[in-house]
Amino acid sequence: MTLLTLHTSLSTYLVIAAFLFAIGLYGMVQRRTLIGMLISAELIMAGASVNFMAFNRFLAPNPTVGQIFTLFIMGIAAAEAAITLSIVLAVYRNYRSIDTEDVTDLHG
């Protein structure tokens, strides 16, 4: 028996998912660049995916439901990354910066 035994239960996975979500939320609030915000949004979606897979593993009668939701989240994350990177490129071409505070023409 090892000194550190990891008891895999639903609460373990939920803590990991909450940690990923909290890091992503902190990054969305704290980061000023668009790339940092993109990475933070990906962490938030990864936390949601871990939640779906954990509930799928421990509570769902049909094991494919959580996996389908996770694949759907991965597709949304890929589309969001492609759209965000195209917006970042367009902003950089116009303003020569990806800092969100430098883009002042977007204020209404």
Secondary structure as the mmCIF struct_conf table of DSSP 4:
data_model
#
loop_
_struct_conf.conf_type_id
_struct_conf.id
_struct_conf.beg_label_comp_id
_struct_conf.beg_label_asym_id
_struct_conf.beg_label_seq_id
_struct_conf.end_label_comp_id
_struct_conf.end_label_asym_id
_struct_conf.end_label_seq_id
BEND BEND1 LEU A 3 LEU A 3
HELX_RH_AL_P HELX_RH_AL_P1 LEU A 10 GLN A 30
STRN STRN1 THR A 33 THR A 33
HELX_RH_AL_P HELX_RH_AL_P2 LEU A 34 PHE A 58
TURN_TY1_P TURN_TY1_P1 LEU A 59 LEU A 59
BEND BEND2 PRO A 61 ASN A 62
TURN_TY1_P TURN_TY1_P2 PRO A 63 PRO A 63
HELX_RH_AL_P HELX_RH_AL_P3 THR A 64 TYR A 95
BEND BEND3 ARG A 96 ARG A 96
STRN STRN2 ASP A 99 ASP A 99
TURN_TY1_P TURN_TY1_P3 THR A 100 ASP A 102
TURN_TY1_P TURN_TY1_P4 ASP A 105 LEU A 106
#
